[in-house]
Amino acid sequence: VLQEAELHASSDIPVLITGESGTGKELLAQAIHRASRRADRPFVPVNMASVSSTLFESEFFGHTRGAFTGADRDREGYLEVAAGGTLFLDEIGDLSPELQGKLLRVLQEKEFVKLGTNRQRKFDVRFVAATNADLETMVSQGRFRKDLYYRLKVAWLQIPPLRERLEDVPPLIEHFLHEFGVEVKPGIQDEALELLQAYHYPGNVRELRSIIQAACNLAQGGTISTRHLPIEVRKIKVAHLPSRYQEDSIEPAGEVLSLAQVERKYILQVYQQTGRNKSHTARLLGIGLTTLHRKLKQYGVD
């Protein structure tokens, strides 16, 4: 996704970003902005779900003092604030049909009239929109304008949920550690990192960010360890193992095994069923790679 985003960053075409809530759609939009020729100009996020039909023109076009009751001062609209930069239209799927029409006119005409004036003004803004809704289905149901959909979807980037791209967890953690001002190296212990790579993240990137923020606070500037992680991450064990790895009994009939024997048999069973993939095995078992290496060496397995 990042490679595609970098390709689109070099142009000014509209981009539509889709994905589950919390997958990092705004982070990706910011990355596109930073990699574009507009990087030194503003990146302006707008929550489209909060824009009302009565205030659309005021919010986007701005107004002069006295333009309407309550307009006690001049105000720049989003199109002026984002001049030369990127306007990020978040939650675009929540826009009412009336506002969809108004936004479409903005995209088509590429000019606006500030409230309280009569002068047409051109604008130079790059549009990036995002939603967790299925816009294609909404179009087929008549709930989202087809013409607006294709205006926004000149380039389309779909972000998979974090649970389907766990390889992105380490660089995201590094990004968040930098964001929260962690200078100590290493910022996080291997065991804690491996647990975070095995977690399923129902809240996606937003949840990971919150976990790291809380851990940084608990670590008080030191290295993050497993004790700084929330209980739902620390308790990742065999309970999360997919059923296909639990089909065979780990206890032979008529034989009582010691706890150490049960552990050995279970670890080796999972190791074989993952095709001897150590990283995958460690994730499924909820243990660190270093722990798995030590166990396999103890069992005489390469």
N, C-alpha and C positions, 0 to 999 in steps of 0.2 A: 504493500500500500504506500509506504514512504517513497519507494522508487517511482511509482506512478505520480505521486504528489509532486515530486521534484520536477518531473517532466512538465506537468501542468503549471508549475510556478513560473515558468519562463514566458507564459502568455497571459493575456487578460481575459480569457474566456471564463464564463460563469462555471462554478464547480458545485455539484450537489454531493454532500457527504451523508451517508446513511449508516445506521448501526444501532445496536441496543443502547438504552440509557446508560450513561457512564462509561462508554467505550473510548472516550477521548476525542470526540468529534471537534471540539473547539481547539484542543491541542494540535490536531492535524491542520485545522484552518490556520492557526498561528504559524505552524511550520511552513505552510505554503506561502504565507505572507512574508515571513523572514527570508525565504529563498527567492523571492521575486524582486523585480526592480522597484517595487513600492515599499521595500523594507524600512526605509527611513521616514515613511509617512505613517499616519495613524492606522491602527487596527481597531475597529469599532464593533463590539458585539452588541446585538439587539435581540432581546427575547421577544419573538414575534407573538407568542401566546399572551403577552401582557399589553400589546398594542390595541387600543380600542378604536372602533370605527369613527368616533367623533374626534379623536386626537391624531389620526394617521397623518394628515397634512401638516399639523403643527409639529409632530415628532420628526417627520422625515424632511419637510421643507423648511421648517423654522417659521418665525413670525417677527413682525416689528412691534414696537410698543403701541398699544391701542388698537391692534388688529382685531381684537375681540375682547369681551368682558373678562377681566382678570389678567390680560396681557400687559403687565406693568413695566415690562422691559423688553428689549430686543433679545431674541433667542435664536441661535443657530440650530438647524435641523441636522439629522444624521448625515445627510448628503453633503453638508458643508463641513461638519466635524471630521468626516472621513475623507475629505478632499485629497486626491492623489494616492489614497491608501486603499484599504480593504474594508468593506462593510459585511460583517458576518451575520447572516439572518438565521438565528437559531430557532428550533422548534417551528419550522416553516409549515409543517403539516397541521399545526393548530390554528392557522390563519382562516378567518371566516371567508365565505364566498365573496362577500362585498369587498373585503380588503385584498383578496386575491386579484380582483379586477383592478384595483387601484395600483397594486404593486406591478402588475403586468404593464400598465400604461407607463409607469416610470421606466421599466426595462426597455420598452419599445421606443419611447420618445427621447430618452436620455436628456431630458431637461425638466425643469420644474418652475413653479411660481411661488415665491415666498409669500406667506399670508401677510396682507397689509400692503402688498405691492402689485404692480401689473406687469412687471418685467420678467420675461422668460430667461431662465438661467441654465446654462449647460453645466454638467458635472462630470468629473473624471473619477470614477470609483469602480473598483473590482468587486463583484458580488460572489460571495461564497455562502451557500445555504446548507442547513443540516436538519435532520429529523430522525426520530426513531420509529416513525410511522411507515407503513408500506404505501407510498404514494401511488404506485402503479395500480394497486387495488382500489385506492380512493378515487383515482381517475375513472376506472371502470364502473365504479358505483356512483359517479357524478358528484362526489364530495370534494374533488380537487380539480381545478381547471386544467384541461389537457394542454392548452397553449402555454400556460405558465409553467407547467411541469417540464415541457421540452425547452423552454427558455432557460430554466435553471439547470437542467440536466445536459448541458453541452459536454461537460466532463463529469463522470460519475465515479465516486470512490466509496466502496463499501468496506467498513471496518468490522472484522470478525470480533466476536466477544473475546475477552482476555483469556478465558479458559481454553480457547482454541488456538492460542498463540502464546503459550507460556514462555517461549524463548524470548519474548519481549519484556518479561518481568525484570531481569537484571538491568538493562539500559533504562527502563522506566524508574527503577529504584535509584539508580545513579542520578537521574534527572531530578527526582524529588529530594534526594539528599542535598544536592546543590541548591535547590530552591529553598530548603529550610536551613541553609547555612552550615551544613556539616562539613568541617574541614579535615577532621581526623581520618587517617587512612590505616586500616580499612574502615569504612563507615559502617559495615555490617559483617557479622561473623558468617562463615560458610554454612554452619548448621541452620542459622536463621534464614539465610538466602535460599537454602534448599527446601525448607518448609514453605517459604513463600512461593517457590516455583511449583509446589505440589498442590497448592490451594486452588479452589475452583472459582473464586471471585464472582459471586452473584451480583455484586455491585460494580463489576468491571474495573476500569482504570480509576474511577472516582473512589472506589473502595480501597484500592491499593494506596492511593495518595493519602487517604485518611489514616490507614494503618501506619504508613511511614511517618506521617506528621505526629501521631500519638507516640510512636516508638522513639522518635527524636526527642520529644519532650521528656519521656521517661528516662532515656539514656543520659540526658543533661549534658550533651556535647561529647559523650563518649561513644564507644562502638556499640551498635545495636546487637543484642543477643536474643536468644529465643525467649527469655523471660520478659522481654519488652514487647512481645507480640501478643495479640488478643487470643483468648482461649480457643476460639473457633479455628485459629491457625495452628496453635500448639497441639491441639488434640487430633490432628490429622494422623490417622493410623490405618490399620487394615479395614476399618469399617467403611472406608471409601473405595475399597478395591472393587472393580467391576465384577459382576457375577461370573463371567467366563473364567476368572482366575480362582473361583471358589467351588468349582463343580466337583473336583475330586476330594475324597476324604483325606484328611491329614493324619488320621488315626487308624492304623490297620486293625481289622477285627480281632478281638481277643487280646490285644496288646495295649498296655498302659504306658504311655511315653512320658518322659520327664519334660519339664517346661523347656529346657535347652534343646531337647530332641525335637519337640514340636516346632520351635522357632527355626531350627536348622532345616527341617523338612519343608516348612512353609516357604522360607526364603528361597530355597533351591527350586521349589516347584514354580514359584512366580518367575524366577530367573530363567528357567527353561522355557516357560510359556511366553515370555517376551522376546524369545529368540536370543537370549543372553545379552540383552540390551541393558547395560548397567544403569544408565540415566533413567530409562523408563521404569525399571524395576524399583529404583530408589523412590521415584515419585509415587508409584502405586503403593509401596509399603509405608510411605510417609516417614522415611528416614533419610539421613544425609548420605551423599556419595561416599564420603570418607568412612562412615559407619559400615556401608555395604561392602566396600573394599576390604575393610578389616574382617568382617564376618566371612566373606568368601575365602580370604587367605586362611582364616582359622579353620574353615571346612576343607581346605586343600583344593579349592577350585580356582582356576585361573580366571 
